[in-house]
């Protein structure tokens, strides 16, 4: 079903039961605001349980059709996909004008919307930027994940933030004209945003209606597991737009070093009880995307897909349980 129908079919129940806040939005008011993708972060719309989607990255490499993937995600009883619209993704960005409507129709046939898409976009100069955002606008898809920005010289971090912000500023201007909101993902490592305070500096001068934070507690915990991730979430909460969920462990390598490995939700190092407690204090408008980036096993293609969907169902149940407790 399309985003408008998604909103009109009972999903505008109050969010108070989920996050302890009240909202005075009327149904029509909430609908038009959510469709515009410009909901202020302090105004919740649909309940958190009804905003869960599945990142389709783990389904990209199997050659499945949009109809196949829609049926798989439809079986999970969630809002829809976090759809990959990037090189190697389910929807080729250079053919987005024709392909994204086909994908939307396939998901609509399964009673699903497309709450968000994941892109590699970092600049308005990308030739796929305008086609992607204009097609999103036509289809009523309100949120997208940005690509990544990188440091080249840490000694000049401030100048690099300013220089690269110019690329993001042009892209967010286009987003605003299309009434779509971008999400900046805090990825651990050497890129801009790994520390999160630098991402706040990066986004601060830009319109919060056009770009906000796509907060990932696992990546935040990798960079600051004991306390920093909580302080960082508090800091960026006024611009919180959407959430990415995954879990991880640190493990020692054969060479004696350490590396992170993704694992099912609740089996790793993310403090989920504390995360969901904090999340309940920060209303945000966008989707919650579950990422199955760990190995689910299987010796054949059907076994791998079955295991992947079973893993998704398990992680969805984990999130629903914690949302209920929060």
ZADO-1210 file (C-alpha; in nm, 4 decimals, padded with zeros to 6 digits):
<atoms>
<atom x="00.0000" y="00.0000" z="00.0000" code="UNK" pos="1"/>
<atom x="00.1248" y="00.3511" z="-00.0654" code="UNK" pos="2"/>
<atom x="00.2400" y="00.5794" z="00.2136" code="UNK" pos="3"/>
<atom x="-00.0897" y="00.7700" z="00.2219" code="UNK" pos="4"/>
<atom x="-00.2870" y="00.4490" z="00.2533" code="UNK" pos="5"/>
<atom x="-00.0365" y="00.3190" z="00.5072" code="UNK" pos="6"/>
<atom x="-00.1137" y="00.6157" z="00.7296" code="UNK" pos="7"/>
<atom x="-00.4892" y="00.5986" z="00.6819" code="UNK" pos="8"/>
<atom x="-00.5333" y="00.2337" z="00.7747" code="UNK" pos="9"/>
<atom x="-00.5127" y="00.2573" z="01.1497" code="UNK" pos="10"/>
<atom x="-00.1439" y="00.3274" z="01.2025" code="UNK" pos="11"/>
<atom x="-00.2095" y="00.6751" z="01.3451" code="UNK" pos="12"/>
<atom x="-00.2895" y="00.5441" z="01.6901" code="UNK" pos="13"/>
<atom x="-00.1233" y="00.7534" z="01.9569" code="UNK" pos="14"/>
<atom x="00.2453" y="00.7014" z="02.0204" code="UNK" pos="15"/>
<atom x="00.1972" y="00.7654" z="02.3913" code="UNK" pos="16"/>
<atom x="00.1882" y="00.3967" z="02.4742" code="UNK" pos="17"/>
<atom x="00.5291" y="00.3527" z="02.3105" code="UNK" pos="18"/>
<atom x="00.7241" y="00.6581" z="02.4162" code="UNK" pos="19"/>
<atom x="00.5313" y="00.8152" z="02.7015" code="UNK" pos="20"/>
<atom x="00.4492" y="01.1340" z="02.5131" code="UNK" pos="21"/>
<atom x="00.1207" y="01.2793" z="02.4005" code="UNK" pos="22"/>
<atom x="00.0443" y="01.4271" z="02.0612" code="UNK" pos="23"/>
<atom x="-00.2362" y="01.6563" z="01.9568" code="UNK" pos="24"/>
<atom x="-00.1971" y="01.6005" z="01.5831" code="UNK" pos="25"/>
<atom x="-00.5149" y="01.5284" z="01.3994" code="UNK" pos="26"/>
<atom x="-00.5151" y="01.2386" z="01.1546" code="UNK" pos="27"/>
<atom x="-00.5098" y="01.4658" z="00.8508" code="UNK" pos="28"/>
<atom x="-00.2485" y="01.6930" z="01.0016" code="UNK" pos="29"/>
<atom x="-00.0201" y="01.4051" z="01.0888" code="UNK" pos="30"/>
<atom x="-00.0693" y="01.2532" z="00.7458" code="UNK" pos="31"/>
<atom x="00.0258" y="01.5614" z="00.5515" code="UNK" pos="32"/>
<atom x="00.3255" y="01.6310" z="00.7755" code="UNK" pos="33"/>
<atom x="00.4618" y="01.2778" z="00.7592" code="UNK" pos="34"/>
<atom x="00.4164" y="01.2613" z="00.3844" code="UNK" pos="35"/>
<atom x="00.6118" y="01.5810" z="00.3514" code="UNK" pos="36"/>
<atom x="00.9032" y="01.4236" z="00.5364" code="UNK" pos="37"/>
<atom x="00.9421" y="01.7446" z="00.7360" code="UNK" pos="38"/>
<atom x="00.8070" y="01.6389" z="01.0750" code="UNK" pos="39"/>
<atom x="00.9896" y="01.8190" z="01.3560" code="UNK" pos="40"/>
<atom x="01.1828" y="01.5612" z="01.5613" code="UNK" pos="41"/>
<atom x="00.9762" y="01.6486" z="01.8698" code="UNK" pos="42"/>
<atom x="00.6459" y="01.5483" z="01.7083" code="UNK" pos="43"/>
<atom x="00.5848" y="01.1716" z="01.7031" code="UNK" pos="44"/>
<atom x="00.3435" y="01.0378" z="01.4459" code="UNK" pos="45"/>
<atom x="00.2832" y="00.6640" z="01.4176" code="UNK" pos="46"/>
<atom x="00.3778" y="00.4196" z="01.6975" code="UNK" pos="47"/>
<atom x="00.7336" y="00.2943" z="01.6948" code="UNK" pos="48"/>
<atom x="00.6175" y="-00.0655" z="01.6515" code="UNK" pos="49"/>
<atom x="00.4585" y="00.0317" z="01.3206" code="UNK" pos="50"/>
<atom x="00.7758" y="00.1932" z="01.1832" code="UNK" pos="51"/>
<atom x="00.9981" y="-00.1159" z="01.1728" code="UNK" pos="52"/>
<atom x="01.1546" y="-00.2006" z="00.8386" code="UNK" pos="53"/>
<atom x="01.4184" y="-00.4470" z="00.7171" code="UNK" pos="54"/>
<atom x="01.7390" y="-00.3358" z="00.5469" code="UNK" pos="55"/>
<atom x="01.7476" y="-00.5298" z="00.2188" code="UNK" pos="56"/>
<atom x="02.1262" y="-00.5440" z="00.1901" code="UNK" pos="57"/>
<atom x="02.1239" y="-00.9119" z="00.2898" code="UNK" pos="58"/>
<atom x="01.8902" y="-00.9879" z="-00.0039" code="UNK" pos="59"/>
<atom x="02.0766" y="-00.7937" z="-00.2724" code="UNK" pos="60"/>
<atom x="02.3009" y="-01.0698" z="-00.4031" code="UNK" pos="61"/>
<atom x="02.0508" y="-01.3456" z="-00.4782" code="UNK" pos="62"/>
<atom x="01.8966" y="-01.2187" z="-00.7998" code="UNK" pos="63"/>
<atom x="01.5451" y="-01.2041" z="-00.6589" code="UNK" pos="64"/>
<atom x="01.2760" y="-00.9935" z="-00.8222" code="UNK" pos="65"/>
<atom x="01.0984" y="-00.7107" z="-00.6443" code="UNK" pos="66"/>
<atom x="00.7960" y="-00.9392" z="-00.6128" code="UNK" pos="67"/>
<atom x="01.0071" y="-01.2103" z="-00.4474" code="UNK" pos="68"/>
<atom x="01.1568" y="-00.9710" z="-00.1938" code="UNK" pos="69"/>
<atom x="00.8179" y="-00.8110" z="-00.1266" code="UNK" pos="70"/>
<atom x="00.6695" y="-01.1507" z="-00.0414" code="UNK" pos="71"/>
<atom x="00.9591" y="-01.2292" z="00.1905" code="UNK" pos="72"/>
<atom x="00.9289" y="-00.9004" z="00.3777" code="UNK" pos="73"/>
<atom x="00.5496" y="-00.9221" z="00.3736" code="UNK" pos="74"/>
<atom x="00.5759" y="-01.2469" z="00.5712" code="UNK" pos="75"/>
<atom x="00.7520" y="-01.0563" z="00.8521" code="UNK" pos="76"/>
<atom x="00.4497" y="-00.8323" z="00.9244" code="UNK" pos="77"/>
<atom x="00.6471" y="-00.5082" z="00.9356" code="UNK" pos="78"/>
<atom x="00.6028" y="-00.1714" z="00.7651" code="UNK" pos="79"/>
<atom x="00.8228" y="-00.2542" z="00.4667" code="UNK" pos="80"/>
<atom x="01.1819" y="-00.2460" z="00.3423" code="UNK" pos="81"/>
<atom x="01.4741" y="-00.0172" z="00.3985" code="UNK" pos="82"/>
<atom x="01.5351" y="-00.0479" z="00.0262" code="UNK" pos="83"/>
<atom x="01.8867" y="-00.0346" z="-00.1209" code="UNK" pos="84"/>
<atom x="01.8977" y="00.2147" z="-00.4091" code="UNK" pos="85"/>
<atom x="02.2695" y="00.2194" z="-00.4783" code="UNK" pos="86"/>
<atom x="02.5238" y="00.0346" z="-00.6939" code="UNK" pos="87"/>
<atom x="02.4771" y="-00.3362" z="-00.6285" code="UNK" pos="88"/>
<atom x="02.1470" y="-00.2757" z="-00.4494" code="UNK" pos="89"/>
<atom x="01.8015" y="-00.4026" z="-00.5326" code="UNK" pos="90"/>
<atom x="01.7216" y="-00.0870" z="-00.7305" code="UNK" pos="91"/>
<atom x="01.9956" y="00.0392" z="-00.9682" code="UNK" pos="92"/>
<atom x="02.0308" y="00.4146" z="-00.9079" code="UNK" pos="93"/>
<atom x="02.0926" y="00.4863" z="-01.2756" code="UNK" pos="94"/>
<atom x="01.7520" y="00.3328" z="-01.3565" code="UNK" pos="95"/>
<atom x="01.5649" y="00.4616" z="-01.0526" code="UNK" pos="96"/>
<atom x="01.2982" y="00.6521" z="-01.2501" code="UNK" pos="97"/>
<atom x="01.1613" y="00.3315" z="-01.4006" code="UNK" pos="98"/>
<atom x="01.2679" y="00.0739" z="-01.1407" code="UNK" pos="99"/>
<atom x="01.1697" y="00.2332" z="-00.8088" code="UNK" pos="100"/>
<atom x="00.8013" y="00.2609" z="-00.9113" code="UNK" pos="101"/>
<atom x="00.8104" y="-00.1100" z="-01.0042" code="UNK" pos="102"/>
<atom x="00.9529" y="-00.1943" z="-00.6631" code="UNK" pos="103"/>
<atom x="00.6942" y="00.0254" z="-00.4893" code="UNK" pos="104"/>
<atom x="00.4136" y="-00.1498" z="-00.6781" code="UNK" pos="105"/>
<atom x="00.5459" y="-00.4930" z="-00.5762" code="UNK" pos="106"/>
<atom x="00.5578" y="-00.3950" z="-00.2088" code="UNK" pos="107"/>
<atom x="00.2192" y="-00.2263" z="-00.2304" code="UNK" pos="108"/>
<atom x="00.0719" y="-00.5517" z="-00.3602" code="UNK" pos="109"/>
<atom x="00.1896" y="-00.7154" z="-00.0366" code="UNK" pos="110"/>
<atom x="00.0298" y="-00.4431" z="00.1776" code="UNK" pos="111"/>
<atom x="00.3626" y="-00.2695" z="00.2420" code="UNK" pos="112"/>
<atom x="00.5036" y="00.0786" z="00.2040" code="UNK" pos="113"/>
<atom x="00.8686" y="00.1778" z="00.1498" code="UNK" pos="114"/>
<atom x="00.9468" y="00.3713" z="00.4686" code="UNK" pos="115"/>
<atom x="01.3003" y="00.4620" z="00.3570" code="UNK" pos="116"/>
<atom x="01.5746" y="00.3902" z="00.1062" code="UNK" pos="117"/>
<atom x="01.9518" y="00.3570" z="00.1518" code="UNK" pos="118"/>
<atom x="02.1689" y="00.5414" z="-00.0994" code="UNK" pos="119"/>
<atom x="02.5307" y="00.6363" z="-00.1587" code="UNK" pos="120"/>
<atom x="02.4396" y="01.0013" z="-00.2173" code="UNK" pos="121"/>
<atom x="02.6794" y="01.2598" z="-00.0754" code="UNK" pos="122"/>
<atom x="02.6514" y="01.5491" z="-00.3227" code="UNK" pos="123"/>
<atom x="02.3974" y="01.7189" z="-00.5435" code="UNK" pos="124"/>
<atom x="02.6537" y="01.6784" z="-00.8212" code="UNK" pos="125"/>
<atom x="02.5878" y="01.3050" z="-00.8292" code="UNK" pos="126"/>
<atom x="02.3937" y="01.2534" z="-01.1558" code="UNK" pos="127"/>
<atom x="02.1551" y="01.0136" z="-00.9796" code="UNK" pos="128"/>
<atom x="02.0676" y="01.2555" z="-00.6963" code="UNK" pos="129"/>
<atom x="01.7829" y="01.4433" z="-00.8624" code="UNK" pos="130"/>
<atom x="01.6264" y="01.1352" z="-01.0263" code="UNK" pos="131"/>
<atom x="01.6349" y="00.9456" z="-00.6949" code="UNK" pos="132"/>
<atom x="01.4849" y="01.2251" z="-00.4867" code="UNK" pos="133"/>
<atom x="01.2231" y="01.3283" z="-00.7416" code="UNK" pos="134"/>
<atom x="01.1087" y="00.9674" z="-00.7781" code="UNK" pos="135"/>
<atom x="01.0917" y="00.9359" z="-00.4000" code="UNK" pos="136"/>
<atom x="00.8801" y="01.2483" z="-00.3911" code="UNK" pos="137"/>
<atom x="00.6377" y="01.1104" z="-00.6499" code="UNK" pos="138"/>
<atom x="00.6052" y="00.7828" z="-00.4589" code="UNK" pos="139"/>
<atom x="00.5662" y="00.9409" z="-00.1153" code="UNK" pos="140"/>
<atom x="00.8898" y="00.7961" z="00.0277" code="UNK" pos="141"/>
<atom x="00.9952" y="01.0462" z="00.2915" code="UNK" pos="142"/>
<atom x="01.3366" y="00.9322" z="00.4199" code="UNK" pos="143"/>
<atom x="01.6724" y="00.8251" z="00.2807" code="UNK" pos="144"/>
<atom x="02.0130" y="00.7313" z="00.4161" code="UNK" pos="145"/>
<atom x="02.3077" y="00.9354" z="00.2934" code="UNK" pos="146"/>
<atom x="02.6394" y="00.7939" z="00.1773" code="UNK" pos="147"/>
<atom x="02.9575" y="00.8526" z="00.3762" code="UNK" pos="148"/>
<atom x="03.1989" y="01.1439" z="00.4085" code="UNK" pos="149"/>
<atom x="03.5657" y="01.0798" z="00.4868" code="UNK" pos="150"/>
<atom x="03.8570" y="01.2529" z="00.6511" code="UNK" pos="151"/>
<atom x="04.1765" y="01.2842" z="00.4506" code="UNK" pos="152"/>
<atom x="04.3873" y="01.4642" z="00.7107" code="UNK" pos="153"/>
<atom x="04.2771" y="01.4484" z="01.0752" code="UNK" pos="154"/>
<atom x="04.4996" y="01.7417" z="01.1598" code="UNK" pos="155"/>
<atom x="04.2728" y="01.9532" z="00.9379" code="UNK" pos="156"/>
<atom x="03.9438" y="01.8026" z="01.0569" code="UNK" pos="157"/>
<atom x="03.7665" y="02.1353" z="01.0968" code="UNK" pos="158"/>
<atom x="03.8547" y="02.2565" z="00.7476" code="UNK" pos="159"/>
<atom x="03.7523" y="01.9204" z="00.6041" code="UNK" pos="160"/>
<atom x="03.4139" y="01.9373" z="00.7763" code="UNK" pos="161"/>
<atom x="03.3559" y="02.2812" z="00.6264" code="UNK" pos="162"/>
<atom x="03.4656" y="02.1755" z="00.2779" code="UNK" pos="163"/>
<atom x="03.2575" y="01.8590" z="00.2684" code="UNK" pos="164"/>
<atom x="02.9578" y="02.0283" z="00.4256" code="UNK" pos="165"/>
<atom x="02.9241" y="02.2281" z="00.1033" code="UNK" pos="166"/>
<atom x="02.8480" y="01.9051" z="-00.0843" code="UNK" pos="167"/>
<atom x="02.5930" y="01.8019" z="00.1764" code="UNK" pos="168"/>
<atom x="02.4375" y="02.1502" z="00.1800" code="UNK" pos="169"/>
<atom x="02.3573" y="02.1337" z="-00.1893" code="UNK" pos="170"/>
<atom x="02.2072" y="01.7890" z="-00.1500" code="UNK" pos="171"/>
<atom x="01.9917" y="01.8915" z="00.1447" code="UNK" pos="172"/>
<atom x="01.8650" y="02.1919" z="-00.0483" code="UNK" pos="173"/>
<atom x="01.7456" y="01.9493" z="-00.3144" code="UNK" pos="174"/>
<atom x="01.5966" y="01.7264" z="-00.0423" code="UNK" pos="175"/>
<atom x="01.4074" y="02.0182" z="00.1027" code="UNK" pos="176"/>
<atom x="01.2670" y="02.1152" z="-00.2353" code="UNK" pos="177"/>
<atom x="01.1459" y="01.7554" z="-00.2749" code="UNK" pos="178"/>
<atom x="01.0053" y="01.7496" z="00.0817" code="UNK" pos="179"/>
<atom x="01.2287" y="01.4574" z="00.1785" code="UNK" pos="180"/>
<atom x="01.4521" y="01.4170" z="00.4835" code="UNK" pos="181"/>
<atom x="01.8051" y="01.2749" z="00.4700" code="UNK" pos="182"/>
<atom x="01.9535" y="01.0650" z="00.7501" code="UNK" pos="183"/>
<atom x="02.3225" y="01.0894" z="00.8429" code="UNK" pos="184"/>
<atom x="02.4438" y="00.7479" z="00.9629" code="UNK" pos="185"/>
<atom x="02.7083" y="00.7401" z="01.2379" code="UNK" pos="186"/>
<atom x="02.9442" y="00.4707" z="01.1069" code="UNK" pos="187"/>
<atom x="03.2369" y="00.3693" z="01.3264" code="UNK" pos="188"/>
<atom x="03.5852" y="00.4141" z="01.1886" code="UNK" pos="189"/>
<atom x="03.7758" y="00.6961" z="01.0241" code="UNK" pos="190"/>
<atom x="03.4832" y="00.8653" z="00.8501" code="UNK" pos="191"/>
<atom x="03.3045" y="01.1821" z="00.9518" code="UNK" pos="192"/>
<atom x="03.0468" y="01.0972" z="01.2172" code="UNK" pos="193"/>
<atom x="03.2217" y="00.8041" z="01.3829" code="UNK" pos="194"/>
<atom x="03.2739" y="01.0179" z="01.6918" code="UNK" pos="195"/>
<atom x="02.9219" y="01.1695" z="01.6593" code="UNK" pos="196"/>
<atom x="03.0258" y="01.5048" z="01.8078" code="UNK" pos="197"/>
<atom x="03.1889" y="01.5810" z="01.4711" code="UNK" pos="198"/>
<atom x="02.8668" y="01.4865" z="01.2914" code="UNK" pos="199"/>
<atom x="02.6850" y="01.7391" z="01.5095" code="UNK" pos="200"/>
<atom x="02.9343" y="02.0032" z="01.3969" code="UNK" pos="201"/>
<atom x="02.8911" y="01.8831" z="01.0396" code="UNK" pos="202"/>
<atom x="02.5102" y="01.9081" z="01.0369" code="UNK" pos="203"/>
<atom x="02.4626" y="02.1983" z="01.2743" code="UNK" pos="204"/>
<atom x="02.4380" y="02.4823" z="01.0150" code="UNK" pos="205"/>
<atom x="02.2004" y="02.2838" z="00.7917" code="UNK" pos="206"/>
<atom x="01.8215" y="02.2794" z="00.7978" code="UNK" pos="207"/>
<atom x="01.7034" y="02.0063" z="01.0408" code="UNK" pos="208"/>
<atom x="01.3910" y="01.9609" z="00.8298" code="UNK" pos="209"/>
<atom x="01.6123" y="01.8445" z="00.5438" code="UNK" pos="210"/>
<atom x="01.8769" y="01.6382" z="00.7248" code="UNK" pos="211"/>
<atom x="01.8919" y="01.4686" z="01.0638" code="UNK" pos="212"/>
<atom x="02.0637" y="01.1787" z="01.2363" code="UNK" pos="213"/>
<atom x="02.0216" y="00.8141" z="01.1432" code="UNK" pos="214"/>
<atom x="02.1436" y="00.6869" z="01.4799" code="UNK" pos="215"/>
<atom x="02.3081" y="00.3469" z="01.5074" code="UNK" pos="216"/>
<atom x="02.3679" y="00.2378" z="01.8696" code="UNK" pos="217"/>
<atom x="02.6043" y="-00.0432" z="01.7652" code="UNK" pos="218"/>
<atom x="02.8405" y="00.1854" z="01.5735" code="UNK" pos="219"/>
<atom x="02.8115" y="00.4433" z="01.8535" code="UNK" pos="220"/>
<atom x="02.8980" y="00.1759" z="02.1100" code="UNK" pos="221"/>
<atom x="03.1972" y="00.0523" z="01.9072" code="UNK" pos="222"/>
<atom x="03.3421" y="00.4043" z="01.9364" code="UNK" pos="223"/>
<atom x="03.2393" y="00.4560" z="02.2998" code="UNK" pos="224"/>
<atom x="03.0908" y="00.1497" z="02.4684" code="UNK" pos="225"/>
<atom x="03.0826" y="00.2448" z="02.8351" code="UNK" pos="226"/>
<atom x="02.9352" y="00.5936" z="02.8473" code="UNK" pos="227"/>
<atom x="03.0201" y="00.8046" z="02.5418" code="UNK" pos="228"/>
<atom x="02.7448" y="00.6515" z="02.3256" code="UNK" pos="229"/>
<atom x="02.4832" y="00.7662" z="02.5770" code="UNK" pos="230"/>
<atom x="02.6212" y="01.1194" z="02.5927" code="UNK" pos="231"/>
<atom x="02.6382" y="01.1293" z="02.2135" code="UNK" pos="232"/>
<atom x="02.2750" y="01.0174" z="02.1808" code="UNK" pos="233"/>
<atom x="02.1719" y="01.2904" z="02.4237" code="UNK" pos="234"/>
<atom x="02.3655" y="01.5456" z="02.2188" code="UNK" pos="235"/>
<atom x="02.2188" y="01.4565" z="01.8812" code="UNK" pos="236"/>
<atom x="01.8650" y="01.3855" z="02.0059" code="UNK" pos="237"/>
<atom x="01.7202" y="01.7226" z="01.8912" code="UNK" pos="238"/>
<atom x="01.7968" y="01.6147" z="01.5328" code="UNK" pos="239"/>
<atom x="01.7171" y="01.2452" z="01.5673" code="UNK" pos="240"/>
<atom x="01.5341" y="01.1328" z="01.2532" code="UNK" pos="241"/>
<atom x="01.5589" y="00.7532" z="01.2238" code="UNK" pos="242"/>
<atom x="01.7269" y="00.4480" z="01.3788" code="UNK" pos="243"/>
<atom x="01.9480" y="00.1617" z="01.2526" code="UNK" pos="244"/>
<atom x="01.9671" y="-00.1526" z="01.4687" code="UNK" pos="245"/>
<atom x="02.2411" y="-00.4172" z="01.4749" code="UNK" pos="246"/>
<atom x="02.4603" y="-00.5803" z="01.7410" code="UNK" pos="247"/>
<atom x="02.8302" y="-00.6715" z="01.7620" code="UNK" pos="248"/>
<atom x="03.1077" y="-00.8320" z="01.9647" code="UNK" pos="249"/>
<atom x="03.4802" y="-00.7662" z="01.9816" code="UNK" pos="250"/>
<atom x="03.6929" y="-01.0735" z="01.9165" code="UNK" pos="251"/>
<atom x="04.0626" y="-01.1448" z="01.8981" code="UNK" pos="252"/>
<atom x="04.2072" y="-01.2285" z="01.5585" code="UNK" pos="253"/>
<atom x="04.4628" y="-01.4984" z="01.4810" code="UNK" pos="254"/>
<atom x="04.7203" y="-01.2234" z="01.4440" code="UNK" pos="255"/>
<atom x="04.6647" y="-01.1017" z="01.7981" code="UNK" pos="256"/>
<atom x="04.4655" y="-00.7906" z="01.7116" code="UNK" pos="257"/>
<atom x="04.0990" y="-00.7206" z="01.7729" code="UNK" pos="258"/>
<atom x="03.8067" y="-00.6760" z="01.5363" code="UNK" pos="259"/>
<atom x="03.4305" y="-00.6417" z="01.5558" code="UNK" pos="260"/>
<atom x="03.1864" y="-00.9040" z="01.4337" code="UNK" pos="261"/>
<atom x="02.8139" y="-00.8534" z="01.3782" code="UNK" pos="262"/>
<atom x="02.5756" y="-01.0844" z="01.5658" code="UNK" pos="263"/>
<atom x="02.2003" y="-01.1233" z="01.6383" code="UNK" pos="264"/>
<atom x="02.0356" y="-00.8508" z="01.8443" code="UNK" pos="265"/>
<atom x="02.0735" y="-00.9136" z="02.2155" code="UNK" pos="266"/>
<atom x="02.3757" y="-01.1453" z="02.1844" code="UNK" pos="267"/>
<atom x="02.6403" y="-00.8745" z="02.1591" code="UNK" pos="268"/>
<atom x="02.7710" y="-00.5726" z="02.3434" code="UNK" pos="269"/>
<atom x="02.5016" y="-00.3093" z="02.2820" code="UNK" pos="270"/>
<atom x="02.3238" y="-00.2167" z="02.6066" code="UNK" pos="271"/>
<atom x="01.9754" y="-00.2612" z="02.4638" code="UNK" pos="272"/>
<atom x="01.7835" y="-00.2025" z="02.7853" code="UNK" pos="273"/>
<atom x="01.9515" y="00.1334" z="02.8324" code="UNK" pos="274"/>
<atom x="01.9252" y="00.2209" z="02.4641" code="UNK" pos="275"/>
<atom x="01.5498" y="00.1648" z="02.4485" code="UNK" pos="276"/>
<atom x="01.5047" y="00.3473" z="02.7800" code="UNK" pos="277"/>
<atom x="01.6809" y="00.6496" z="02.6364" code="UNK" pos="278"/>
<atom x="01.5041" y="00.6212" z="02.3025" code="UNK" pos="279"/>
<atom x="01.1688" y="00.6430" z="02.4805" code="UNK" pos="280"/>
<atom x="01.2652" y="00.9980" z="02.5823" code="UNK" pos="281"/>
<atom x="01.3407" y="01.1208" z="02.2300" code="UNK" pos="282"/>
<atom x="01.0447" y="01.1345" z="01.9902" code="UNK" pos="283"/>
<atom x="01.1564" y="01.1086" z="01.6286" code="UNK" pos="284"/>
<atom x="00.9565" y="01.0875" z="01.3048" code="UNK" pos="285"/>
<atom x="01.1244" y="00.8277" z="01.0861" code="UNK" pos="286"/>
<atom x="01.1705" y="00.4525" z="01.0495" code="UNK" pos="287"/>
<atom x="01.3517" y="00.1918" z="01.2590" code="UNK" pos="288"/>
<atom x="01.5655" y="-00.0216" z="01.0270" code="UNK" pos="289"/>
<atom x="01.6821" y="-00.3686" z="01.1340" code="UNK" pos="290"/>
<atom x="02.0096" y="-00.4831" z="00.9755" code="UNK" pos="291"/>
<atom x="02.0903" y="-00.8533" z="00.9351" code="UNK" pos="292"/>
<atom x="02.4617" y="-00.8172" z="00.8678" code="UNK" pos="293"/>
<atom x="02.5774" y="-01.1298" z="01.0509" code="UNK" pos="294"/>
<atom x="02.6256" y="-01.4760" z="00.9052" code="UNK" pos="295"/>
<atom x="02.3021" y="-01.6759" z="00.9292" code="UNK" pos="296"/>
<atom x="02.4351" y="-02.0006" z="00.7779" code="UNK" pos="297"/>
<atom x="02.3038" y="-02.2404" z="00.5154" code="UNK" pos="298"/>
<atom x="02.4748" y="-02.4523" z="00.2519" code="UNK" pos="299"/>
<atom x="02.2281" y="-02.3809" z="-00.0283" code="UNK" pos="300"/>
<atom x="02.0638" y="-02.0661" z="-00.1604" code="UNK" pos="301"/>
<atom x="01.7152" y="-02.1562" z="-00.0226" code="UNK" pos="302"/>
<atom x="01.8661" y="-02.2459" z="00.3163" code="UNK" pos="303"/>
<atom x="02.0512" y="-01.9158" z="00.3342" code="UNK" pos="304"/>
<atom x="01.7375" y="-01.7203" z="00.2552" code="UNK" pos="305"/>
<atom x="01.5263" y="-01.9216" z="00.5012" code="UNK" pos="306"/>
<atom x="01.7870" y="-01.8681" z="00.7716" code="UNK" pos="307"/>
<atom x="01.8093" y="-01.4982" z="00.6911" code="UNK" pos="308"/>
<atom x="01.4316" y="-01.4543" z="00.7211" code="UNK" pos="309"/>
<atom x="01.4278" y="-01.6540" z="01.0452" code="UNK" pos="310"/>
<atom x="01.7007" y="-01.4243" z="01.1774" code="UNK" pos="311"/>
<atom x="01.4966" y="-01.1206" z="01.0747" code="UNK" pos="312"/>
<atom x="01.1889" y="-01.2568" z="01.2509" code="UNK" pos="313"/>
<atom x="01.3926" y="-01.3208" z="01.5665" code="UNK" pos="314"/>
<atom x="01.5430" y="-00.9715" z="01.5626" code="UNK" pos="315"/>
<atom x="01.2030" y="-00.8126" z="01.4961" code="UNK" pos="316"/>
<atom x="01.0577" y="-00.9972" z="01.7958" code="UNK" pos="317"/>
<atom x="01.3517" y="-00.8733" z="02.0054" code="UNK" pos="318"/>
<atom x="01.2847" y="-00.5122" z="01.9063" code="UNK" pos="319"/>
<atom x="00.9111" y="-00.5398" z="01.9686" code="UNK" pos="320"/>
<atom x="00.9737" y="-00.6881" z="02.3115" code="UNK" pos="321"/>
<atom x="01.2074" y="-00.4052" z="02.4101" code="UNK" pos="322"/>
<atom x="00.9799" y="-00.1359" z="02.2701" code="UNK" pos="323"/>
<atom x="00.7016" y="-00.2806" z="02.4820" code="UNK" pos="324"/>
<atom x="00.9162" y="-00.2776" z="02.7944" code="UNK" pos="325"/>
<atom x="01.0399" y="00.0759" z="02.7264" code="UNK" pos="326"/>
</atoms>
